[in-house]
Amino acid sequence: MQSNHDVIVIGAGVVGCSIAFHLTALGARDVRVIDRLGIGNGTSAQSSGILRTHYSVPQNVELARRSFAAFERFAEYVADAEADAGLVRCGYLIAAPEGPRLAALQAALAQQQALGIPMRLLDVHEAAERLPIARFDDAALIGFEPEAGFADAYLVATGFARAARRLGARFLEGVAVQGLLREGGRITGVQTDRGPMHAGLVISAQNIWTAELQAWSGIEMPLYPERHRVFAFETPAAPYTRAMPVYKDLGSPGMLYCRSYGGRQMLVSEGIAGERLTAPEIEQADIPMDAVIEVGEQVAGRFPAYAEAGLASSWTGVYDVTPDWNPVLGPVPGLEGLLVAFGFSGHGFKLSPAVGRLVAQMALGQPTGIAAEAYAIERFAQGRLLTGAYGAGAVS
């Protein structure tokens, strides 16, 4: 796509840092990453960190599989003995009762098996052995991915950034991009609050701030920010230990996902649409007691000992959501010299290694090994949505 390989990446979240690392690792000579806040200080810091390959969208399965291979050998992957993804490989357990989500789960599990991903079907007794604090009496189908788990998004973002710096990338933190520079129909750099910066290629990894890109370019970027609530519950009677798997409850109204937090607490959030925001923001929002009670009742329904659990902490995180809850990756028609990576809708951390490599390969004109056309921005106008079988929400 370009000859001199000088690239500006807007955004130093986990996706932007991954792109920067892969650009430098693949031979780019001059990579600059610009972020208004700092490395990993935006939405990446709010991630729940769950890692899985379970998706109903097959393209996501492939990205997740390649990403997990990087997470499990992260120090080797970035050639840094001190790098650590904080990986806890506890497994991922997902269950559905009879009802509308059962067929979607059957199809997704069959797809994983067909792709050769380690996955087992469990009966209720086997599931209870792995997650003894939960009840499974209503489960019609249970899948278990033994190699899944969770990790630390901030550690991964900073690990990618450190490796990219070692390979020559420069990170400009606390610098705000204010617009795009153009020559005719080509993007030639960015305007910042410290002056213009030129480059042969600009890559936007702006996450919830992609609306700025729309304002600068005049081209619609189909995305909106959406706030989600995360809770940490605790009861001495039933600690959620790190040996217990991540759990996805398709039988709960909120399609809850749960994992160990701090070695004893339960981190839990909903896998459905959240609160749509009118503008991007990452500041913590108040969580009403009604919401705590609503989620707490769902938790108690699945984890009986948590009927008397206390709320240890809570916080909010913001997703960059597209109409089909899947990312946009690649060029934007009419804006030569620009690539985008946005709209991860809660998947960004899980997919960040493979997405970073894919976007870097696109930027450098190298073969990707992945059919990236499915993630093109044109899909929305063409009606080729990547809507997951579970509907709107972060499973896809």
C-alpha positions in Angstrom: 0.0 0.0 0.0 3.0 2.3 0.6 6.7 2.2 -0.1 8.4 4.0 2.7 6.6 2.3 5.6 6.2 5.4 7.7 3.0 4.9 9.7 1.1 6.9 12.3 -1.2 4.9 14.5 -3.9 6.9 16.4 -4.7 5.2 19.7 -2.5 3.3 22.2 -5.0 0.9 23.5 -4.3 -2.8 23.3 -5.3 -2.9 19.6 -3.2 0.1 18.7 -0.2 -1.2 20.6 -0.6 -4.6 18.9 -0.7 -2.9 15.5 2.4 -0.9 16.3 4.3 -4.0 17.5 3.3 -6.1 14.4 4.2 -3.2 12.1 7.7 -3.0 13.5 8.1 -6.8 13.7 7.1 -7.1 10.0 9.6 -4.5 8.9 8.1 -1.0 9.1 10.9 1.5 9.6 9.1 4.5 11.2 6.1 3.9 13.3 4.6 6.6 15.6 1.7 6.0 18.0 -0.3 9.0 19.2 -2.6 8.8 22.2 -4.4 11.6 24.1 -4.1 9.7 27.4 -1.4 7.1 27.5 -0.7 3.5 26.8 -3.6 1.3 27.8 -5.3 4.1 29.8 -8.5 4.2 27.8 -11.1 1.4 27.4 -8.4 -1.3 27.6 -8.0 -0.6 31.3 -11.7 -1.5 31.8 -11.6 -4.9 30.1 -12.7 -8.0 32.0 -10.0 -9.9 30.2 -11.8 -13.1 29.3 -10.2 -15.2 26.6 -12.1 -17.8 24.5 -12.4 -19.0 21.0 -16.2 -19.6 21.4 -17.9 -17.4 18.7 -20.8 -18.1 16.4 -19.1 -15.9 13.7 -16.5 -18.2 12.1 -14.1 -15.3 11.2 -14.0 -14.4 14.9 -13.1 -18.0 15.8 -10.0 -17.9 13.6 -8.9 -14.5 15.0 -9.5 -15.7 18.6 -7.6 -19.0 18.0 -4.6 -17.1 16.6 -4.7 -14.6 19.4 -4.8 -17.2 22.1 -1.7 -18.8 20.7 0.0 -15.5 21.3 -1.3 -15.0 24.8 -0.2 -18.4 26.0 3.4 -17.7 24.9 3.4 -14.0 25.2 7.0 -13.4 26.3 8.2 -15.5 23.4 5.8 -13.9 21.0 7.1 -10.3 21.7 10.7 -11.5 22.3 10.7 -10.1 25.8 11.5 -12.4 28.7 9.8 -10.0 31.2 6.6 -9.7 29.2 3.6 -11.3 30.9 0.0 -11.5 29.7 -1.2 -12.5 33.2 -2.8 -15.6 31.7 -5.0 -17.8 33.9 -5.9 -20.9 32.0 -8.9 -22.1 33.9 -11.1 -23.1 31.0 -14.4 -21.7 29.6 -17.7 -23.3 30.4 -20.9 -22.3 28.5 -24.4 -23.7 29.0 -27.9 -23.2 27.6 -31.3 -24.6 28.7 -34.0 -25.6 26.4 -35.1 -22.5 24.5 -34.1 -20.0 21.8 -30.3 -20.0 22.5 -29.9 -23.8 22.4 -29.6 -24.1 18.6 -27.1 -21.3 18.5 -24.9 -23.0 21.1 -25.1 -26.3 19.3 -24.0 -24.8 16.0 -21.2 -22.8 17.6 -19.8 -25.8 19.5 -20.0 -28.0 16.4 -18.1 -25.3 14.5 -15.3 -25.3 17.1 -15.0 -29.1 16.9 -14.9 -28.9 13.1 -12.1 -26.4 13.3 -10.1 -28.7 15.6 -10.3 -26.5 18.6 -10.1 -28.4 21.9 -13.7 -28.5 23.2 -15.7 -31.1 25.1 -19.4 -31.6 25.7 -20.1 -32.1 29.5 -23.0 -33.6 31.4 -24.3 -31.8 34.4 -22.1 -33.9 36.8 -18.9 -33.1 34.9 -19.8 -29.4 34.8 -20.5 -29.4 38.6 -17.1 -31.0 39.2 -15.4 -28.1 37.5 -17.6 -25.3 38.9 -19.1 -26.8 42.1 -20.6 -23.4 43.2 -23.0 -23.4 40.3 -26.2 -25.3 39.6 -26.7 -27.0 36.2 -30.0 -28.8 36.6 -31.7 -26.8 33.8 -28.8 -27.2 31.3 -29.7 -28.9 28.0 -26.2 -28.5 26.5 -22.9 -27.7 28.1 -19.6 -27.0 26.3 -16.2 -26.7 27.9 -13.1 -25.2 26.3 -10.2 -26.3 28.5 -7.5 -24.0 27.1 -9.5 -20.8 27.6 -9.4 -18.4 30.6 -8.6 -14.8 31.3 -5.7 -12.4 31.2 -4.7 -8.8 31.9 -5.4 -6.3 29.1 -3.2 -3.6 30.5 -0.2 -5.9 30.8 -0.7 -7.0 27.2 -1.0 -3.4 25.9 2.1 -2.3 27.7 3.9 -5.5 26.7 3.1 -4.8 23.0 4.2 -1.2 23.4 7.5 -2.1 25.1 8.3 -4.6 22.3 7.3 -2.0 19.6 9.6 0.6 21.2 12.5 -1.8 21.3 12.0 -2.3 17.5 12.0 1.4 16.9 8.4 2.6 17.3 7.8 6.0 19.0 4.9 6.6 21.4 3.6 10.1 21.9 1.4 10.1 25.0 -0.7 13.0 26.0 -0.9 14.3 22.5 -4.3 14.8 20.9 -5.0 14.3 17.2 -7.3 17.1 15.9 -7.7 16.2 12.3 -6.4 14.6 9.1 -4.0 16.1 6.6 -4.8 15.6 2.9 -3.4 16.1 -0.5 -6.3 15.7 -2.9 -8.0 12.5 -2.0 -5.1 11.0 -0.1 -4.5 11.2 3.7 -0.9 12.3 4.3 -0.8 12.6 8.1 -2.5 14.1 11.1 -2.9 17.5 12.7 -2.2 17.4 16.5 -2.2 19.9 19.3 1.5 20.0 18.8 1.4 20.6 15.1 1.2 18.6 11.9 2.7 15.1 11.6 3.1 13.6 8.1 3.1 9.9 7.2 2.7 7.6 4.2 -0.2 5.8 6.0 -2.5 6.6 9.0 -4.1 3.8 11.0 -7.0 4.8 13.3 -7.4 2.5 16.3 -9.4 5.2 18.2 -12.0 2.9 19.7 -14.9 4.9 21.1 -13.4 8.1 19.8 -13.8 7.0 16.2 -16.6 9.5 15.9 -13.8 12.1 15.6 -12.6 10.3 12.5 -16.1 10.6 11.0 -16.1 14.4 11.7 -12.6 14.8 10.2 -13.3 12.7 7.1 -16.9 13.4 6.4 -17.5 9.6 5.9 -19.8 7.7 8.2 -18.2 5.4 10.7 -21.0 3.1 11.9 -20.3 3.1 15.6 -21.7 4.2 19.0 -20.3 4.0 22.5 -22.1 1.8 25.0 -21.6 1.6 28.7 -21.6 -1.8 30.5 -21.6 -2.5 34.2 -19.2 -4.9 36.0 -19.6 -6.3 39.5 -17.5 -8.2 42.0 -19.4 -10.3 44.5 -18.0 -12.2 47.4 -19.2 -14.7 49.9 -16.9 -16.7 52.2 -19.1 -19.7 51.9 -18.4 -20.2 48.1 -15.2 -18.6 46.9 -14.8 -18.4 43.1 -11.2 -19.7 42.9 -8.8 -19.4 40.0 -9.1 -23.1 39.3 -12.7 -22.7 38.4 -13.6 -22.0 34.8 -15.0 -18.8 33.3 -18.8 -19.4 33.0 -21.2 -18.1 30.3 -24.8 -18.5 31.4 -27.0 -18.4 28.3 -30.0 -19.3 30.5 -29.9 -16.0 32.5 -31.8 -13.0 31.2 -28.6 -11.0 31.0 -26.6 -13.8 29.4 -24.2 -13.3 32.4 -20.5 -14.1 32.2 -18.5 -14.8 35.4 -15.0 -15.5 36.4 -12.7 -15.6 39.4 -11.5 -12.1 40.5 -8.7 -11.7 43.0 -8.7 -15.5 43.6 -11.9 -15.5 45.7 -14.4 -13.0 44.3 -16.7 -13.4 41.3 -16.5 -10.9 38.5 -19.8 -10.8 36.7 -21.3 -8.7 33.9 -24.1 -8.9 31.3 -23.6 -10.1 27.7 -26.4 -8.0 26.3 -26.8 -4.5 25.0 -25.9 -1.8 27.6 -26.5 1.9 28.0 -26.0 3.7 24.7 -24.1 7.0 25.2 -24.4 10.1 23.1 -20.7 10.9 23.3 -17.5 8.9 24.1 -16.4 8.9 27.7 -14.5 6.6 30.0 -15.2 8.2 33.3 -16.8 5.9 35.9 -20.6 6.2 36.1 -22.8 5.6 39.1 -24.4 2.2 39.2 -27.9 2.3 40.8 -28.8 -0.2 43.5 -31.6 -1.5 41.3 -29.0 -2.7 38.8 -27.0 -4.4 41.6 -30.1 -6.2 42.8 -31.1 -7.2 39.3 -27.8 -8.8 38.5 -27.4 -10.1 42.0 -30.7 -12.0 41.7 -29.5 -13.6 38.4 -26.2 -14.6 40.1 -28.1 -16.1 43.0 -30.3 -18.1 40.7 -27.2 -19.8 39.2 -25.0 -19.7 42.3 -27.2 -20.4 45.3 -24.6 -19.6 47.9 -24.4 -16.1 46.4 -27.9 -15.3 47.6 -26.2 -13.7 50.6 -23.2 -12.4 48.8 -21.8 -8.9 49.3 -20.9 -6.5 46.6 -17.1 -6.0 46.9 -16.8 -3.5 44.1 -18.3 -2.4 40.8 -17.2 -0.3 37.8 -18.2 0.6 34.3 -16.6 0.0 30.9 -17.4 1.3 27.5 -17.6 -0.7 24.3 -17.3 0.7 20.7 -20.3 -1.0 19.2 -21.1 -1.4 15.5 -24.6 -2.4 14.1 -23.6 -6.1 14.0 -21.4 -6.1 17.1 -18.3 -6.9 15.1 -15.2 -4.9 14.1 -14.4 -2.9 11.1 -10.9 -3.6 9.8 -9.1 -2.3 6.7 -9.3 0.6 4.2 -12.1 3.2 3.9 -13.3 3.8 0.3 -12.6 7.4 -0.6 -9.8 7.9 1.9 -6.6 6.6 0.4 -3.8 6.3 2.9 -6.1 5.4 5.8 -6.8 2.1 7.5 -9.2 1.6 10.4 -9.6 -0.8 13.3 -12.7 0.0 15.4 -16.0 -1.4 16.6 -14.8 -4.4 18.6 -18.0 -4.4 20.7 -16.3 -6.1 23.7 -14.0 -8.4 21.7 -11.0 -6.1 21.3 -8.7 -7.6 23.9 -9.5 -11.2 23.0 -8.7 -10.6 19.3 -5.9 -8.0 19.7 -2.8 -10.1 18.7 -4.4 -11.5 15.5 -6.0 -8.1 14.7 -2.8 -6.3 15.2 -1.0 -8.6 12.8 -3.8 -8.6 10.3 -3.9 -4.8 10.1 -0.1 -4.5 10.0 -0.1 -6.9 7.1 -2.7 -4.9 5.3 -0.7 -1.7 5.9 2.5 -3.2 4.5 0.8 -4.9 1.5 1.6 -8.4 2.8 -0.5 -11.5 2.5 -2.8 -11.8 5.6 -3.6 -15.5 5.7 -7.1 -14.5 6.9 -10.0 -13.5 4.7 -10.4 -10.0 6.0 -13.1 -9.0 3.5 -15.8 -9.9 6.0 -14.7 -7.1 8.3 -14.8 -4.4 5.5 -16.7 -1.2 6.3 -18.7 -1.6 3.1 -20.6 -4.6 4.6 -23.1 -2.3 6.3 -24.2 -0.6 3.1 -24.2 -3.9 1.3 -26.2 -5.8 3.9 -23.4 -8.4 4.6 -23.6 -8.1 8.4 -21.7 -10.3 10.7 -24.5 -10.7 13.2 -23.8 -13.5 15.7 -26.3 -16.3 16.3 -26.9 -15.1 19.9 -28.2 -11.7 18.8 -27.0 -8.3 20.0 -24.4 -8.7 22.7 -20.8 -9.6 23.3 -20.9 -13.3 22.4 -21.2 -13.0 18.6 
